[in-house]
Amino acid sequence: MIFIFCAAITSASILVAHQFITTYNTEFHRNYFYFLVTSFSFAFYGIWAPIIMRVILTSIEVDDDTVETVTNFLPVLGVPFLLISWFMLVKMGYTLVAVKLDNRAFRIYLVYLAIVIIMVSGIFFFKDNLPVIIEAHVIYTEMAIFAVLELGYMLLFSGIVWHYLKRQKRTHNKIVARFVILMLLALVLRLGALPFAFSSQWIVGLVILVYFISNFAPLFYLKRNAHLLFVPFHTENPNQDKKELIFSMYEISNREKEVIEQICLGKTNQQIADELFISLQTVKDHTHRIYTKIGIKSRMKLVQMVNGQ
């Protein structure tokens, strides 16, 4: 049951993030989408893969040493996803405040990663001199290293955003600041749940659920306020003949034509509702019917068709 909930949360989060791309088509939204995809991929490799494999191996009576070896190795397969998610997080910091990257994100990411590699290598080469408590609790040591890395990259992301927010005087900087705070709180929630990962079975299930749901709060907040920060995808070179052909071919009603015209101007659903003096839900209903008639699934595709692409 917990696995189903985690899969549902993952699917919903990725779907919302993908809708951001098709609605706003910004570099930030693409980075955010890949951050979520890679973060959830690591979560499935690092959390669910060992659990599932342990159940399978135990059911076929594999010896305990083999079970431990396999389940401890599986999270390693998710490390590439984790590394990519951290890089996306650093890029998100720059693109959220509309700062040109110029490879700065990549350089910062590499410097921090190099420091981490040096530290981990030092631990490996001097493992004979490690305190007994660390040798006796390897899994807790690994969790601590993971927590420090997660916190480090999140602080990099936050630091980049706060640094440029101080220089910029945009109308909705508070929304950006709240989003960053929610990202930090989501991380604190995940890290705070880690110490309970080896408790009773039902607590472990709750911890896993908390880990997966933590990223949903900042995503939901951004979804509610994205129209205040970003301009929706809109036509730059509209083709009037193409537009009229679409209207005729797909039997678009007069009201639907008005909605399409507003979409092409880059208006949000709420702005369209205000402009046409209709409810927000009515705009969504019209938009859904338009997409169904034409056979598309996003604003981006509609705008591309009107552009004659």
C-alpha positions in Angstrom: 0.0 0.0 0.0 2.8 2.4 0.9 4.5 1.6 -2.4 1.3 2.5 -4.3 1.1 5.8 -2.5 4.7 6.6 -3.2 4.2 5.7 -6.9 1.1 7.9 -7.0 2.9 10.9 -5.4 5.8 10.4 -7.9 3.5 10.3 -10.9 1.5 13.3 -9.7 4.6 15.4 -9.1 6.2 14.6 -12.4 3.0 15.2 -14.2 2.6 18.7 -12.6 6.3 19.5 -13.4 5.8 18.4 -17.0 2.7 20.7 -17.2 5.0 23.5 -16.1 7.2 22.9 -19.1 4.3 22.8 -21.6 2.8 25.9 -20.1 5.8 28.1 -19.5 8.7 26.5 -21.3 11.4 28.1 -19.2 14.9 26.8 -18.4 13.9 26.8 -14.7 10.9 24.6 -15.2 13.0 22.1 -17.3 15.6 22.0 -14.6 12.9 21.5 -11.9 11.4 18.7 -13.9 14.7 16.8 -14.3 15.5 17.5 -10.6 12.2 15.8 -9.6 12.6 12.9 -12.0 16.2 12.1 -10.8 15.3 12.7 -7.2 12.4 10.2 -7.3 14.5 7.8 -9.3 17.1 7.7 -6.6 14.4 7.3 -4.0 13.1 4.2 -5.7 16.6 2.7 -6.2 17.8 3.7 -2.7 14.7 2.9 -0.7 12.3 0.6 -2.5 14.8 -1.6 -4.5 16.6 -2.9 -1.3 13.2 -3.6 0.4 11.8 -5.5 -2.6 15.0 -7.4 -3.2 15.3 -8.3 0.5 11.8 -9.8 0.4 12.5 -11.7 -2.8 15.9 -13.1 -1.6 14.4 -14.0 1.8 11.5 -15.9 0.2 13.9 -18.1 -1.8 16.0 -18.7 1.3 19.2 -17.0 0.3 21.8 -16.8 3.1 21.9 -13.6 5.2 25.3 -12.4 4.0 24.3 -12.5 0.4 21.1 -10.6 1.2 23.0 -7.9 3.0 25.6 -7.6 0.2 22.9 -7.3 -2.5 20.7 -4.9 -0.6 23.6 -2.7 0.4 24.8 -2.5 -3.2 21.5 -1.6 -4.8 21.4 2.0 -3.6 24.8 2.6 -5.3 23.0 2.1 -8.6 20.9 5.2 -7.8 24.0 7.4 -7.2 24.1 8.7 -10.8 20.5 9.9 -10.4 21.5 11.6 -7.2 24.4 13.4 -8.8 22.3 14.7 -11.7 19.6 15.9 -9.2 22.2 17.9 -7.3 23.5 19.5 -10.6 19.9 20.3 -11.6 19.4 21.9 -8.2 22.4 24.2 -8.6 21.1 25.2 -12.1 17.6 25.8 -10.6 19.2 28.4 -8.3 20.4 30.5 -11.3 17.4 30.0 -13.6 14.9 30.8 -10.8 16.3 34.3 -10.6 16.8 34.6 -14.4 20.6 34.8 -14.2 22.6 33.6 -17.2 24.6 30.5 -16.3 27.9 30.9 -18.2 29.0 27.5 -16.9 29.0 28.9 -13.3 26.6 26.2 -12.1 28.7 23.5 -13.5 31.9 24.9 -12.0 30.3 25.3 -8.5 28.9 21.8 -8.8 32.3 20.3 -9.7 34.1 22.2 -7.0 31.7 20.9 -4.3 31.8 17.4 -5.7 35.6 17.4 -5.8 35.7 18.4 -2.1 33.3 15.5 -1.3 35.4 13.0 -3.3 38.5 14.1 -1.4 36.8 13.7 1.9 35.4 10.3 1.1 38.7 9.1 -0.3 40.4 10.3 2.9 37.9 8.2 5.0 38.6 5.2 2.8 42.4 5.4 3.0 42.4 6.0 6.7 39.7 3.6 7.5 42.0 1.7 9.9 42.1 4.7 12.1 38.4 5.4 12.1 36.7 5.4 15.5 35.2 2.1 16.5 31.7 3.5 16.6 31.8 4.4 12.9 33.1 0.9 12.0 30.3 -0.7 14.0 27.5 1.5 12.5 28.5 1.8 8.8 24.9 2.3 7.6 24.5 5.3 10.0 27.8 6.7 8.7 26.6 6.4 5.1 23.3 8.1 6.0 25.2 11.0 7.7 27.4 11.5 4.6 24.3 11.5 2.5 22.6 14.0 4.8 25.6 16.4 4.7 25.7 16.2 0.9 22.0 16.8 0.5 22.2 19.8 2.9 25.3 21.2 1.2 23.7 21.3 -2.3 20.4 22.7 -0.9 22.3 25.4 0.8 24.1 26.1 -2.5 20.8 26.4 -4.2 19.4 28.7 -1.5 22.5 30.8 -1.4 22.5 31.4 -5.1 18.8 32.5 -5.0 19.2 34.7 -2.0 22.3 36.4 -3.4 20.6 37.5 -6.5 17.2 38.3 -4.9 19.0 41.0 -2.9 20.1 42.6 -6.1 16.8 42.3 -7.9 13.7 44.4 -7.1 11.0 42.3 -8.8 7.4 42.5 -7.7 7.1 38.9 -6.6 10.4 38.2 -4.9 8.5 37.0 -1.8 7.0 34.1 -3.8 10.5 33.0 -4.8 11.7 33.3 -1.2 8.8 31.2 0.1 9.5 28.6 -2.6 13.1 28.4 -1.4 12.0 28.1 2.2 9.6 25.3 1.3 12.5 23.5 -0.5 14.6 23.8 2.6 11.8 22.6 4.9 11.2 19.6 2.6 14.8 18.7 3.0 14.7 19.1 6.8 11.6 16.8 6.8 13.5 14.1 4.8 16.6 14.3 6.9 14.5 14.4 10.1 12.8 11.2 9.1 16.1 9.3 8.5 16.9 8.4 12.1 13.6 6.5 12.3 14.4 4.4 9.2 15.3 1.3 11.4 12.3 1.5 13.7 9.3 -0.7 13.7 7.7 -1.7 10.4 4.8 0.7 10.4 7.1 3.6 11.4 9.5 2.7 8.5 6.5 2.8 6.1 5.5 6.3 7.4 9.1 7.5 7.0 9.2 6.4 3.4 5.9 8.1 2.7 7.2 11.3 4.3 10.4 11.1 2.2 8.4 10.9 -1.0 5.7 13.5 -0.1 8.2 16.1 1.0 8.9 17.4 -2.5 5.2 17.9 -3.2 4.7 21.0 -0.9 7.1 23.3 -2.8 5.8 22.0 -6.1 2.2 22.6 -5.1 3.0 26.1 -3.9 4.8 26.9 -7.1 1.8 25.6 -9.1 -0.5 28.0 -7.3 1.7 31.0 -7.9 3.6 30.3 -11.1 1.4 32.6 -13.1 2.7 35.5 -11.0 6.3 34.7 -11.8 6.4 33.4 -15.3 4.8 34.3 -18.7 3.0 31.4 -20.3 4.2 30.1 -23.7 2.7 32.3 -26.4 2.8 33.0 -30.1 5.7 35.1 -31.4 4.9 34.7 -35.2 1.2 33.9 -35.4 0.0 32.6 -38.8 -3.5 33.9 -39.3 -4.2 31.5 -42.1 -3.1 28.6 -40.0 -5.3 29.8 -37.2 -8.4 30.1 -39.4 -7.7 26.7 -40.8 -7.6 25.2 -37.3 -10.9 27.0 -36.4 -12.6 25.6 -39.5 -11.1 22.1 -39.5 -11.9 21.4 -35.8 -15.2 23.2 -35.6 -14.0 25.6 -32.9 -16.9 27.6 -31.4 -16.8 31.4 -31.0 -16.1 31.3 -27.3 -13.3 28.7 -27.9 -11.9 31.0 -30.5 -11.7 33.8 -27.9 -9.9 31.5 -25.5 -7.4 30.5 -28.1 -6.7 34.1 -29.0 -6.0 34.8 -25.3 -3.8 31.7 -25.0 -1.8 32.9 -28.0 -1.3 36.3 -26.2 0.3 34.5 -23.3 -2.5 35.0 -20.8 -2.9 32.7 -17.9 -6.2 30.9 -17.2 -7.1 33.4 -14.5 -6.2 36.3 -16.8 -8.4 34.8 -19.5 -11.3 34.4 -17.1 -11.0 38.1 -16.1 -10.7 39.2 -19.7 -13.7 37.2 -20.9 -15.8 37.7 -17.7 -16.1 34.0 -17.1 -15.1 31.7 -14.2 -11.7 30.0 -14.0 -13.3 26.6 -14.2 -15.1 27.6 -17.4 -11.8 28.6 -18.9 -10.4 25.2 -18.0 -13.4 23.5 -19.4 -13.1 25.4 -22.7 -9.4 24.7 -22.9 -10.0 21.0 -22.3 -12.6 20.8 -25.1 -10.2 22.7 -27.4 -7.4 20.3 -26.8 -9.8 17.3 -27.2 -11.1 18.6 -30.5 -7.7 19.3 -32.0 -6.1 16.1 -30.5 -3.4 17.8 -28.4 -2.5 17.9 -24.7 -0.8 21.2 -24.0 -0.7 24.9 -24.6 2.7 24.6 -26.1 1.4 22.4 -28.9 -1.5 24.7 -29.6 0.8 27.7 -29.8 3.2 25.9 -32.1 0.3 25.0 -34.4 -0.8 28.6 -34.6 2.7 29.6 -35.3 2.6 27.3 -38.2 5.2 24.9 -36.8 
